[in-house]
Amino acid sequence: MDTVRAAGSADDGAPVAQMLTAWQHTAEVYADPELLAALRRAHNHRHSHPANPRPPGKAKSPTPN
């Protein structure tokens, strides 16, 4: 709620939109058991970028705008 209040007082909806987008992405991960399992696996911390957790050929579901 702090984000919503701050955005309202500044007349800037961008922080709320960012928060909702983050929640949506989190829900998408939890809704995909394979993706969730891949993200929970231990990974090598020597690399700066994690490996793509999606198996090849598995397209990301489209996000409604």
C-alpha positions as CSV (number, residue, x, y, z in Angstrom):
1,M,0.0,0.0,0.0
2,D,2.9,2.3,0.5
3,T,3.7,2.2,-3.2
4,V,0.1,3.1,-4.1
5,R,0.0,6.0,-1.6
6,A,3.3,7.4,-2.8
7,A,2.3,7.1,-6.4
8,G,-1.0,8.8,-5.7
9,S,0.6,11.7,-3.9
10,A,3.1,12.2,-6.7
11,D,0.4,11.7,-9.5
12,D,2.7,9.1,-11.0
13,G,1.2,5.7,-11.7
14,A,4.5,4.2,-12.9
15,P,5.5,2.7,-9.6
16,V,2.1,1.0,-9.3
17,A,2.4,-0.4,-12.8
18,Q,5.8,-1.7,-12.0
19,M,4.6,-3.4,-8.9
20,L,1.7,-5.0,-10.7
21,T,4.0,-6.2,-13.4
22,A,6.3,-7.8,-10.8
23,W,3.3,-9.5,-9.2
24,Q,2.2,-10.8,-12.5
25,H,5.6,-12.3,-13.4
26,T,5.8,-13.9,-9.9
27,A,2.4,-15.5,-10.5
28,E,3.5,-16.8,-13.9
29,V,6.5,-18.5,-12.4
30,Y,4.4,-20.1,-9.6
31,A,1.9,-21.2,-12.2
32,D,4.5,-23.1,-14.3
33,P,5.9,-26.0,-12.3
34,E,8.8,-26.6,-14.6
35,L,9.9,-23.0,-14.5
36,L,9.5,-22.8,-10.7
37,A,11.6,-25.9,-10.3
38,A,14.3,-24.6,-12.6
39,L,14.5,-21.3,-10.7
40,R,14.6,-23.1,-7.3
41,R,17.6,-25.3,-8.4
42,A,21.0,-24.3,-7.1
43,H,23.0,-22.4,-9.7
44,N,26.6,-21.5,-10.1
45,H,27.3,-18.1,-8.6
46,R,30.4,-17.5,-10.7
47,H,28.3,-16.4,-13.6
48,S,26.7,-13.0,-13.6
49,H,23.6,-14.1,-15.5
50,P,21.5,-17.2,-14.7
51,A,20.9,-19.7,-17.4
52,N,17.6,-19.6,-19.2
53,P,15.3,-21.7,-17.1
54,R,12.8,-22.4,-19.9
55,P,13.4,-25.6,-21.8
56,P,14.1,-25.0,-25.6
57,G,10.9,-24.6,-27.6
58,K,8.7,-23.6,-24.6
59,A,7.5,-20.1,-25.5
60,K,6.6,-17.6,-22.8
61,S,2.8,-17.2,-22.6
62,P,1.7,-13.8,-24.0
63,T,1.0,-11.1,-21.5
64,P,-2.1,-9.1,-22.0
65,N,-1.6,-5.3,-22.1
